[in-house]
Each structure stands twice: as structure tokens, then as C-alpha cells.
């Protein structure tokens, strides 16, 4: 298992309770596939540099995790079909 950093953006239109539920659901996808979550930082609502799907803001979340490729693939698959996830990106964490 390798160390990764994941950044994802949840769409702006969700109220706080729905946003928290969405974040928990996304983290549950990772943990149910064997990933170990580390430091979670919620950056909050930020402006986009350019409109994405006619949206100009999103709620950013960055987390460090240890996972294998299957967990990353499953998260990516489900995030792509989730209407509340604007973007996501995994990077290898060399720390």
C-alpha cells in the first residue's frame, strides 16, 4: 500500500448537513475498500479559476491516506458518477 494525497471538490449548492453526509460517504468508500485515512483538512468554500459545469465555487477537501490501487479505482469510479463531486485528484505523497 502506498501513501497518497486526495483533493476533491464538493459542489457549492449543498447545505452543511448534506455536505457533511457527502464527505462521510466519500470517506466511507475509501475505508470500505481497505484505505487508512490520515490527516483530513477541509479548506472550505473557494472560488474556481474558471467555471466548471456552470459553477464558480466549490467546497475543497484534502486528505492523506494509505491505500492500494483498487481503493483508488473504486473511489474514482464512484466520484465520476456522483453529481455532488465536481473534481477529484490523487497524488502520490512522498512525505
TORZAFI-260279 format. One record per residue: x, y, z of N, C-alpha, C, CB in turn; residue in one letter. Coordinates in steps of 0.02 Angstrom, whole numbers, padded with zeros to 5 digits, always signed. Each point is the difference from the previous one (the first is absolute). Glycine has a CB too. Layout:
<nodes>
XYZXYZXYZXYZA
...
</nodes>
This chain:
<nodes>
+00042-00059+00000-00042+00059+00000+00044+00062+00000-00091-00062+00061X
+00071+00111-00101+00038+00062-00006-00037+00057+00035+00049-00040-00108X
-00011+00094+00120-00029+00060+00030-00021+00047-00057+00072-00011+00104X
-00132+00039-00097-00027+00045-00049-00029+00062+00034-00024-00097-00077X
+00015+00149+00037-00038+00058+00021-00058+00007-00049+00103+00058+00051X
-00161-00048-00025-00061+00007-00041-00029+00068+00012-00022-00124+00005X
+00008+00159-00060-00038+00062+00004-00064-00010-00040+00106+00072+00014X
-00161-00055+00016-00063-00001-00038-00040+00062+00016+00000-00126-00001X
-00045+00142-00045-00041+00060+00006-00073-00022-00001+00088+00073-00056X
-00124-00053+00107-00072-00013+00005-00036+00063-00024+00015-00082+00098X
-00070+00072-00134-00033+00059-00029-00027+00047+00053-00030-00070-00098X
+00022+00132+00079-00016+00055+00044-00072-00002+00026+00084+00067-00061X
-00130-00093+00024-00071+00007+00016-00025-00042+00058-00015+00024-00116X
+00056-00063+00149-00022-00042+00055-00001+00039+00066+00047-00100-00060X
-00097+00086+00101+00000+00029+00067+00051-00037+00043-00122+00036-00010X
+00135-00012+00070+00054-00028+00041-00011-00073+00017+00019+00113+00047X
-00081-00132-00030-00014-00070+00018+00010-00046-00060-00082+00040+00086X
+00059-00019-00144+00008-00041-00061+00074-00005-00019-00115+00035-00039X
+00152+00019+00048+00071+00000-00016+00038-00048+00046-00008+00119-00041X
-00007-00117+00106+00032-00045+00048-00016-00073-00018-00007+00089+00090X
-00056-00102-00108-00020-00068-00019+00037-00023-00063-00113+00019+00051X
+00122+00026-00098+00036-00016-00062+00073-00016+00015-00077+00074-00065X
+00108-00034+00108+00071-00012+00018+00007-00067+00036+00019+00125+00009X
-00065-00140+00037+00002-00065+00035-00009-00058-00049-00045+00056+00103X
+00000-00047-00151-00011-00052-00050+00063-00013-00041-00121+00032-00005X
+00154+00022-00016+00061-00007-00039+00057-00033+00040-00034+00101-00066X
+00040-00082+00129+00051-00031+00042-00017-00073+00013+00023+00111+00054X
-00087-00127-00049-00022-00069+00008+00018-00044-00059-00093+00042+00071X
+00091-00014-00131+00020-00038-00059+00073-00022+00007-00081+00064-00072X
+00123-00019+00095+00071-00016+00007+00011-00052+00055+00029+00115-00040X
-00058-00103+00099+00012-00046+00056-00030-00069-00012+00002+00099+00076X
-00058-00103-00111-00030-00065-00014+00042-00041-00049-00112+00049+00023X
+00156-00015-00059+00044-00035-00047+00071-00007+00028-00069+00045-00094X
+00077-00038+00159+00063-00015+00032+00048+00059+00009-00014-00110-00046X
-00006+00170+00029+00044+00058+00008+00001+00023+00073-00024+00035-00119X
+00080-00009+00139+00009+00029+00067+00004+00076-00008+00060-00105+00044X
-00108+00141-00016-00002+00072-00006+00045+00032+00052-00116-00005-00045X
+00151+00057+00025+00044+00037+00045-00029+00069+00012+00100-00064-00041X
-00058+00114+00031-00018+00070+00012-00053+00023-00050+00115+00022+00045X
-00171+00005-00021-00054+00027-00042-00004+00075+00012-00064-00110+00004X
+00070+00148-00057-00005+00073+00004-00057+00023-00045+00124+00011+00025X
-00171+00024+00005-00054+00030-00039+00019+00073-00013-00088-00078+00049X
+00104+00092-00112+00020+00068-00018-00059+00047-00004+00096-00047-00062X
-00155+00020+00054-00060+00041-00002-00017+00023-00070+00026+00037+00114X
-00070+00011-00117-00026+00026-00063+00051+00045-00034-00117-00008+00045X
+00134-00008-00107+00050+00040-00037-00027+00014-00070+00095-00052+00066X
-00072+00107-00094-00017+00016-00070+00043-00041-00047-00032+00116+00034X
+00002-00135-00091+00037-00035-00053+00037+00052-00042-00084-00096-00001X
+00136+00075-00031+00036+00044-00046-00040+00011-00064+00110-00041+00047X
-00153-00007-00063-00043+00004-00058-00063-00041+00015+00099+00014-00081X
-00155+00001+00049-00062-00037+00014+00007-00074-00020-00066+00105-00018X
+00040-00148+00062-00003-00072-00014-00073-00020+00003+00117-00021+00049X
-00143-00004-00105-00071-00019-00004-00045+00056+00024+00032-00120+00018X
-00017+00181-00039-00038+00061+00017+00002+00018+00074-00074-00026-00096X
+00122-00003+00133+00009+00017+00071+00063+00041+00007-00061-00105+00036X
+00061+00151+00012+00059+00042+00011+00032-00010+00068-00051+00083-00076X
+00019-00124+00120+00027-00013+00066-00008-00074+00017-00027+00118+00037X
+00069-00141+00010-00006-00068+00024+00031-00007+00069+00002-00041-00118X
-00019-00012+00153+00025-00014+00067+00057-00050-00006-00114+00023+00053X
+00175-00001-00035+00061-00040-00009+00014-00041+00062+00045+00086-00078X
-00025-00150+00067+00021-00044+00054+00065-00034-00023-00121-00020+00040X
+00171+00020+00004+00065-00032-00013+00013-00051+00055+00045+00103-00060X
-00027-00164+00041+00015-00049+00051+00059-00044-00022-00119+00000+00036X
+00155-00023+00014+00055-00046-00011-00025-00070+00017+00089+00089+00027X
-00068-00138-00066-00023-00067+00011+00052-00050-00022-00117+00038-00015X
+00110-00099+00039+00040-00057-00021-00048-00049-00030+00090+00018+00089X
-00078-00038-00152-00047-00043-00034+00034-00039-00056-00092+00079+00027X
+00057-00129-00051+00024-00035-00059-00039+00027-00061+00031-00104+00068X
-00012+00081-00126-00028+00027-00062-00075-00015-00007+00112-00014-00052X
-00134-00042+00079-00071-00018-00006-00045+00051+00035+00032-00121-00005X
-00011+00145+00064-00039+00051+00036-00003+00065-00040+00033-00053+00110X
+00023+00072-00140+00002+00062-00039-00045-00006-00062+00116+00022+00040X
-00114-00079-00072-00041-00011-00060-00074+00002+00017+00092-00067-00050X
-00111+00036+00106-00070-00001+00020-00024+00071+00018+00013-00118+00041X
+00029+00156-00004-00018+00069+00016-00009+00040-00064+00063-00008+00109X
-00016+00002-00155-00005+00038-00063-00063-00018-00039+00125+00006-00004X
-00140-00070+00002-00059-00023-00037-00063+00031+00029+00058-00107-00029X
-00065+00104+00096-00060+00026+00032-00002+00076+00001-00003-00102+00069X
+00060+00135-00064+00002+00073+00000-00020+00028-00068+00090-00002+00087X
-00073-00033-00140-00017+00024-00067-00076+00000-00013+00110-00043-00040X
-00146-00003+00072-00072-00003-00010-00039+00036+00054+00017-00108-00057X
+00017+00133+00108-00033+00037+00055-00010+00073-00023+00053-00076+00088X
-00115+00097-00089-00016+00068-00022+00026+00054+00047-00101-00047-00053X
+00118+00030+00115+00023+00049+00049+00075+00010-00001-00097-00030+00069X
+00134-00012-00105+00073+00007-00004+00017+00035-00065+00018-00105+00070X
+00014+00163-00064+00018+00040-00059+00063-00028-00032-00054+00102+00050X
+00106-00112-00010+00065-00027-00023+00033-00038+00056+00013+00096-00082X
+00034-00140+00064+00042-00034+00050+00067-00015-00032-00101-00050+00058X
+00152+00046-00016+00068-00012-00024+00041-00036+00053-00006+00102-00074X
+00036-00158+00055+00046-00036+00044+00071+00018-00020-00082-00095+00016X
+00126+00106+00033+00071+00008-00013+00038-00045+00049-00016+00119-00042X
+00074-00142+00022+00042-00041+00043+00031+00046+00052+00023-00085-00092X
-00027+00065+00155+00027+00040+00055+00070-00027+00017-00117+00025+00045X
+00167+00016-00056+00069-00021+00012+00026+00018+00069+00019+00013-00120X
-00062+00009+00165+00021+00018+00068+00016-00061+00041-00070+00102-00005X
</nodes>
